[in-house]
Amino acid sequence: MTDLLVKYKKHFADIPSLYNYQVKVLASLQKRQNTLAIIPTGGGKSLLYQLMALECKGVTLVICPLIALMEEQVKELNKRNIRALALNSTYSFEQQREILRNLKKDKYKLIYLSPERLQNSFFRAALLASKVEVSLITIDEAHCISQWGASFRPDYSQINEFAGFLRDNGHSPFLFCLTATLSKLARKDIIRGFDIDTQNVIISGVIRDNLNLQVRKVDAEKDKSKVFQEFLEAYKPEKTVAYLYSQDKCEKFADEFGKKYRTNYYHASVDSEDKKDVFRGFTNKDIDILFATTAFGMGINIPDIESVVHLQIPNSIEEYYQQVGRGWRKKDVKKICNCLALWSEVNFNRRMAEIQNEKFTREKLRLLYAELTGGARIHSIGQVVNKDKETLLNSRHNLRLVKYKLEEYGIIRNIGEINGTPLTIKFRQNTKLWSSVTEAARSGMDSFLYVSKHLSVPIRDIIHHLFHEDLRNNISKLPATKRDIYFEVLTLELNDEMVDNIVDSINKTIEHRLKDIGILQNAFASGDIVSTIKKSLS
């Protein structure tokens, strides 16, 4: 096998050699074998797919869950003179369209994407139109794939379908899944789902020896501040991240401890520009303690965090270890990262009750199915319905999960998405089809569903026509904010058997999450954390 680090030394002159496990992973990848690598945080995961991207023809797609991680990786790659792009919302809608029109010309070696992007019809059309070969699909933070974990994201489960779409259109990508932590059950799920041979599963050492893991039980929530203060006085860490699940508590703790320390908070509702400022301040040691939710999580690369504290309990032993694994990762300076988890019986009882309340019933699924279809009366197989994408993504009832399950069980099939309505989209030069579309909309209803039925033109054909014309730069106006997802309904009736199968499937994952919480509680109560981590992850 070619020594890729030697071959591409001009890009990675600062890296003297590869670890043995990195050599094994690259050996598998160079054979174009689907591969799973489980490597601790700071163990050089990104280097593996970056080297392979240089070795492969065309482009490597990197599926990544966080914008901050994408941006950081691309910035580093560009410093190394490697063409990379993070295609995300940091670009305006118009800029994204322009980027996609010029994929072939710009010759990127790596393109970072969210899993949601893979279902975007315009992205798919642009990829095919560019004639750029997709050789490798890398799935970073691969634990998000499996439903058997708290970090499961339904859009990750569509990656196989996307790979199939590429193969149907002349590409032959192989897949590389990598993560820092993965339970045995989730590992089996991924191996089976992505057709990975067991010999191509590479697991590096699971337990890092520089993490001092401490657990303290408290009688009441108010006691946590006092114990945390004692911890800070005992170890005097210069940089601490303290995890909570409540945004409100992040802000309250930041205010409380801000009287003595330089503090700030980081959670999903913080403005994106403010997040960048907080991230920069924490990196530059302008912040002593950062109170954060899991929004400050996967892929965060700050190697000199001296302590990791849990003021509220995580969801599983895997999530706990993933978070403490963000502690001190500087390879050139050895230091112990002191970690503290504070808990009470009330914490676990409340979390279990919250999870228990997420269980589905027949009635709940039928209500959400009606919400997804907009209450439309289904009168024929193949009937097309639409849903506002923002409503789908932000639904407090997890409509994304319901949509995924309905697709999995063959009840609906995704067609694509369209920005705007017929009369809000403007062509530079009208085509014959678009003239018919706008004429029908003016005389009847400004709706793609209406126009499709009136003209007897499938929605899919209208979507493809729009993307084709946009790639030709023939669309002068395309609304950025109004987006609808269209899908076909494949059954006339959601019968009891279908409903029961889906409800059972969802509830099994919830039962699994309850079991995970129980394992975590036993580990915290017994203090036997290390052996529990080994048993769960090794």
HUFEN-V841411 format. One record per residue. RES is the residue in three letters. SS is DSSP state (hx for helix, st for strand, lp for the rest). Layout:
RES_SS + RES_SS
This chain:
MET_lp + THR_lp + ASP_lp + LEU_hx + LEU_hx + VAL_hx + LYS_hx + TYR_lp + LYS_lp + LYS_lp + HIS_lp + PHE_lp + ALA_lp + ASP_lp + ILE_lp + PRO_lp + SER_lp + LEU_lp + TYR_lp + ASN_hx + TYR_hx + GLN_hx + VAL_hx + LYS_hx + VAL_hx + LEU_hx + ALA_hx + SER_hx + LEU_hx + GLN_hx + LYS_lp + ARG_lp + GLN_lp + ASN_lp + THR_st + LEU_st + ALA_st + ILE_st + ILE_lp + PRO_lp + THR_lp + GLY_lp + GLY_lp + GLY_lp + LYS_hx + SER_hx + LEU_hx + LEU_hx + TYR_hx + GLN_hx + LEU_hx + MET_hx + ALA_hx + LEU_hx + GLU_hx + CYS_lp + LYS_lp + GLY_lp + VAL_st + THR_st + LEU_st + VAL_st + ILE_st + CYS_lp + PRO_lp + LEU_lp + ILE_hx + ALA_hx + LEU_hx + MET_hx + GLU_hx + GLU_hx + GLN_hx + VAL_hx + LYS_hx + GLU_hx + LEU_hx + ASN_hx + LYS_hx + ARG_lp + ASN_lp + ILE_lp + ARG_lp + ALA_st + LEU_st + ALA_st + LEU_lp + ASN_lp + SER_lp + THR_lp + TYR_lp + SER_lp + PHE_hx + GLU_hx + GLN_hx + GLN_hx + ARG_hx + GLU_hx + ILE_hx + LEU_hx + ARG_hx + ASN_lp + LEU_hx + LYS_hx + LYS_hx + ASP_hx + LYS_lp + TYR_lp + LYS_lp + LEU_st + ILE_st + TYR_st + LEU_st + SER_lp + PRO_hx + GLU_hx + ARG_hx + LEU_hx + GLN_hx + ASN_lp + SER_hx + PHE_hx + PHE_hx + ARG_hx + ALA_hx + ALA_hx + LEU_hx + LEU_hx + ALA_hx + SER_hx + LYS_lp + VAL_lp + GLU_lp + VAL_st + SER_st + LEU_st + ILE_st + THR_st + ILE_st + ASP_st + GLU_lp + ALA_hx + HIS_hx + CYS_hx + ILE_lp + SER_lp + GLN_lp + TRP_lp + GLY_lp + ALA_lp + SER_lp + PHE_lp + ARG_lp + PRO_hx + ASP_hx + TYR_hx + SER_hx + GLN_hx + ILE_hx + ASN_hx + GLU_hx + PHE_hx + ALA_hx + GLY_hx + PHE_hx + LEU_hx + ARG_hx + ASP_hx + ASN_lp + GLY_lp + HIS_lp + SER_lp + PRO_lp + PHE_st + LEU_st + PHE_st + CYS_st + LEU_st + THR_st + ALA_lp + THR_lp + LEU_lp + SER_lp + LYS_hx + LEU_hx + ALA_hx + ARG_hx + LYS_hx + ASP_hx + ILE_hx + ILE_hx + ARG_hx + GLY_hx + PHE_lp + ASP_lp + ILE_lp + ASP_lp + THR_hx + GLN_hx + ASN_hx + VAL_st + ILE_st + ILE_st + SER_lp + GLY_lp + VAL_lp + ILE_lp + ARG_lp + ASP_lp + ASN_lp + LEU_st + ASN_st + LEU_st + GLN_st + VAL_st + ARG_st + LYS_st + VAL_lp + ASP_lp + ALA_lp + GLU_lp + LYS_lp + ASP_hx + LYS_hx + SER_hx + LYS_hx + VAL_hx + PHE_hx + GLN_hx + GLU_hx + PHE_hx + LEU_hx + GLU_hx + ALA_hx + TYR_hx + LYS_lp + PRO_lp + GLU_lp + LYS_lp + THR_st + VAL_st + ALA_st + TYR_st + LEU_lp + TYR_lp + SER_lp + GLN_hx + ASP_hx + LYS_hx + CYS_hx + GLU_hx + LYS_hx + PHE_hx + ALA_hx + ASP_hx + GLU_hx + PHE_hx + GLY_lp + LYS_lp + LYS_lp + TYR_lp + ARG_lp + THR_st + ASN_st + TYR_st + TYR_st + HIS_lp + ALA_lp + SER_lp + VAL_lp + ASP_lp + SER_hx + GLU_hx + ASP_hx + LYS_hx + LYS_hx + ASP_hx + VAL_hx + PHE_hx + ARG_hx + GLY_hx + PHE_hx + THR_hx + ASN_lp + LYS_lp + ASP_lp + ILE_lp + ASP_lp + ILE_st + LEU_st + PHE_st + ALA_st + THR_lp + THR_lp + ALA_lp + PHE_lp + GLY_lp + MET_lp + GLY_lp + ILE_lp + ASN_lp + ILE_lp + PRO_lp + ASP_lp + ILE_lp + GLU_lp + SER_st + VAL_st + VAL_st + HIS_st + LEU_lp + GLN_lp + ILE_lp + PRO_lp + ASN_lp + SER_lp + ILE_hx + GLU_hx + GLU_hx + TYR_hx + TYR_hx + GLN_hx + GLN_hx + VAL_hx + GLY_lp + ARG_lp + GLY_lp + TRP_lp + ARG_lp + LYS_lp + LYS_lp + ASP_lp + VAL_lp + LYS_lp + LYS_lp + ILE_lp + CYS_st + ASN_st + CYS_st + LEU_st + ALA_st + LEU_st + TRP_st + SER_lp + GLU_hx + VAL_hx + ASN_hx + PHE_hx + ASN_hx + ARG_hx + ARG_hx + MET_hx + ALA_hx + GLU_hx + ILE_hx + GLN_hx + ASN_lp + GLU_lp + LYS_lp + PHE_lp + THR_lp + ARG_hx + GLU_hx + LYS_hx + LEU_hx + ARG_hx + LEU_hx + LEU_hx + TYR_hx + ALA_hx + GLU_hx + LEU_hx + THR_lp + GLY_lp + GLY_lp + ALA_lp + ARG_lp + ILE_lp + HIS_lp + SER_lp + ILE_lp + GLY_lp + GLN_st + VAL_st + VAL_st + ASN_st + LYS_st + ASP_st + LYS_hx + GLU_hx + THR_hx + LEU_hx + LEU_hx + ASN_hx + SER_lp + ARG_lp + HIS_lp + ASN_lp + LEU_hx + ARG_hx + LEU_hx + VAL_hx + LYS_hx + TYR_hx + LYS_hx + LEU_hx + GLU_hx + GLU_hx + TYR_lp + GLY_lp + ILE_lp + ILE_st + ARG_st + ASN_st + ILE_st + GLY_st + GLU_st + ILE_st + ASN_st + GLY_lp + THR_lp + PRO_hx + LEU_hx + THR_hx + ILE_lp + LYS_st + PHE_st + ARG_lp + GLN_lp + ASN_lp + THR_lp + LYS_hx + LEU_hx + TRP_hx + SER_hx + SER_hx + VAL_hx + THR_hx + GLU_hx + ALA_hx + ALA_hx + ARG_hx + SER_hx + GLY_lp + MET_lp + ASP_lp + SER_lp + PHE_hx + LEU_hx + TYR_hx + VAL_hx + SER_hx + LYS_hx + HIS_hx + LEU_hx + SER_lp + VAL_lp + PRO_lp + ILE_hx + ARG_hx + ASP_hx + ILE_hx + ILE_hx + HIS_hx + HIS_hx + LEU_hx + PHE_hx + HIS_hx + GLU_hx + ASP_hx + LEU_hx + ARG_lp + ASN_lp + ASN_lp + ILE_st + SER_st + LYS_st + LEU_lp + PRO_lp + ALA_lp + THR_lp + LYS_lp + ARG_st + ASP_st + ILE_st + TYR_st + PHE_st + GLU_st + VAL_st + LEU_lp + THR_lp + LEU_lp + GLU_lp + LEU_lp + ASN_lp + ASP_hx + GLU_hx + MET_hx + VAL_hx + ASP_hx + ASN_hx + ILE_hx + VAL_hx + ASP_hx + SER_hx + ILE_hx + ASN_hx + LYS_hx + THR_hx + ILE_hx + GLU_hx + HIS_hx + ARG_hx + LEU_hx + LYS_hx + ASP_hx + ILE_hx + GLY_hx + ILE_hx + LEU_hx + GLN_hx + ASN_hx + ALA_hx + PHE_hx + ALA_hx + SER_hx + GLY_lp + ASP_lp + ILE_hx + VAL_hx + SER_hx + THR_hx + ILE_hx + LYS_hx + LYS_hx + SER_hx + LEU_hx + SER_lp
